[in-house]
């Protein structure tokens, strides 16, 4: 990275707190901090008492042993808004520049401290709402996914090199550097791995953004009461009047470290009310989007069939109003009395597959690039079956390599970088 500017920003959340941390990065970071503190900072950690400012702890990280790979200084002061702003103002007056969103992490990427996938994981870790979400981001930050992609790229580069070497000796038709049987086996292994990664996106997206759960059933079976009981608050209006819920209501809930997105829906029934019909149609749409469908039923109602549910949905049949009547051998709860522990345990069990420990992706950008890589390797396999020349096979391998390189940042554009880092918070 050739940027010679020194940047500064508040790295802790804006607002009053016990302490705040102001971060500097760049070639002049140490000298600017020394001017601010009015003393030399030869060691890593210093206590600095500036008479007209504050008593501060200043930590120095000298290049390349820092987050950004540049000289970095972190100034810990008391959490006064005035102090936060005054320290930044003085450093800017001395020659620093206010950092842009995500610029510290972008410099870490540009200076080779992490690849692009790891850089994105920084933002995911900051935004993680659950234990599982944090674990997913941390694994990516530590290079779990990048390592597997590096192995794939290494195999692809080897194959591409051998095929292109054949092209250099095109006059020798019988010369074959890349053994076709080995090439076939390796291509199958790469395809299998790419398939696993693309298929993991649904799981990764659920961990990151929450598993969508639709609560469906007839009118007055207690769907809104169940939503309130799960959330522990009066979020939805509850009434004995049929068709009270006219629109979907969505809230989030964490159970055993997993985020669920609960969707309360309008009761399913035949009605001539135009507004209620729209609500029922939205209920159907909520079922289509959900991974788990809680089919809530009244134990006194003998017609409990739930129709038009896609086969890929996990349907949990639940009988409500267990305080009045239970159904032997079925999951029974009382949403009104808050007796919903069995349902919460079952939801946690259904989410247990998210803790497989395998490599999982959660970014739409990564998923899209992996799909292109998968298409390219499959095109190469079809070319081998059709006995195409090494020139055509090499083109497909290169397309696969380029797609994987976009994920880790080995091949990327400034527009992509700007888009990614603009979503970061300032100071990170």
Residue, then its C-alpha position, 0 to 999 in steps of 0.5 A: x500500500x502506497x498511502x502515506x497519510x496517517x488516519x485517525x478515528x474513534x474505535x469504540x462506540x460513540x457515546x459516553x462510557x468509562x473509557x474511549x479508544x482513539x486509533x491512529x494508523x500510518x507513517x506518522x502515527x507514533x510521532x503525532x502521538x508523541x506530540x499530543x502526549x508531549x513525550x517520547x513513546x519508545x515502549x509499547x505501553x505508556x501512561x501519559x498525563x497531559x495537563x490540559x487534556x486527560x490522563x491517558x494510556x497510550x499503546x504503540x504497535x510498530x510496523x509491521x506488527x500491528x493490525x494494519x501492518x503500519x505504525x498504529x497507536x491506540x489512545x485510551x482516555x476517559x469516555x467524555x464526548x468532549x475528550x473523544x472529539x478534542x483528541x481527534x481534533x488535535x491530531x487532525x490539526x497536527x496532520x492526521x486525516x479522519x479515517x473513512x468507514x472500514x479504512x483500518x481494515x482495508x489497510x490491513x487487507x492492502x498490506x497483506x495482514x489478511x485476505x478479503x474474506x477475513x476482512x469481511x469477517x471483521x465486520x461480521x464478528x462486530x455485527x454478530x448477535x449470537x454465539x453461533x454467529x460469532x463462532x462462524x465469523x471468528x472461524x472465517x477471520x482465522x482463515x478457516x474458509x480461506x485455507x480451504x480455498x487456498x488448497x483448491x487454488x493450489x490444485x487448480x494452478x497445478x492443473x492449469x500450469x500442466x495444460x498450458x505447458x502442453x500448449x507451449x509444445x503444441x507441435x508435439x501432438x503425442x506430448x501430454x503433461x497432464x495425465x487425463x485420468x488424474x485430471x478427471x479425479x482431481x476435477x471431481x474432488x474440486x467439484x465436490x468441495x465447491x458443491x459442499x461450500x455452495x450448499x452450506x450457504x443456506x446454513x451460514x445465512x441462517x446462522x448469520x441472519x436468523x432461521x426464519x420460523x413461520x407460526x401458522x394455523x387457523x384463526x384463534x388457535x393462539x399464534x399471536x399469544x405464542x409469539x408473545x410467550x416466546x418473546x416474553x413481551x406483548x408484541x402482538x395484539x391478542x383477541x378472541x375475534x377471528x381474523x385479528x391478525x391481518x399482517x405478518x409480524x416479525x421478531x427475533x429470538x435467541x435460543x441456545x445461541x441460535x438466532x430465530x426470526x419468528x413470523x406471526x401470520x394471519x389465521x388460515x381460513x376461508x373469508x370474504x374480507x378483502x383485507x383479511x384475504x391479503x393477510x392470508x396470502x402473506x401467510x402463504x408467502x411467509x411459509x414459502x420463506x420459512x425454513x421451519x413452520x410451526x403448525x399451531x392447532x386447537x386440540x378441540x378441532x378435528x380438522x387440522x390438516x395443513x396444506x400447500x407446504x413445500x416438502x423442503x420445510x421442517x413442519x413442527x405440529x404443536x397443539x396449544x391450550x394444553x391447560x384445557x386439553x392435551x393430545x396423547x403422543x403429540x407436542x402440547x403447550x399452553x401459550x397463554x400460561x407460558x408453558x412453551x419449554x418443550x417447543x423451545x427445546x424442539x426448535x433448538x434441536x432442529x437448529x442443531x445441524x448448524x453446529x456441524x463444525x464444518x466449513x460454512x459460508x454466509x456471504x452472498x458475494x462468496x456464494x455467487x463467486x462459488x457458483x461461478x467457480x462450480x459452473x466453470x469446473x463442471x464445464x471443464x469436466x464436460x470438455x474432458x468427456x468431449x475430448x476437447x483440447x487442453x486450450x479449452x480446458x485451460x480456459x475453464x480452469x482459469x475461470x474457476x481460479x478467477x472466481x475463487x480469487x475474487x473471494x479472497x481478494x487476489x483478483x478484485x476491483x477497486x469498486x468491489x473494495x469500496x463497496x465492501x469497506x463502505x459498510x464497515x463502521x468508522x474506526x474499524 
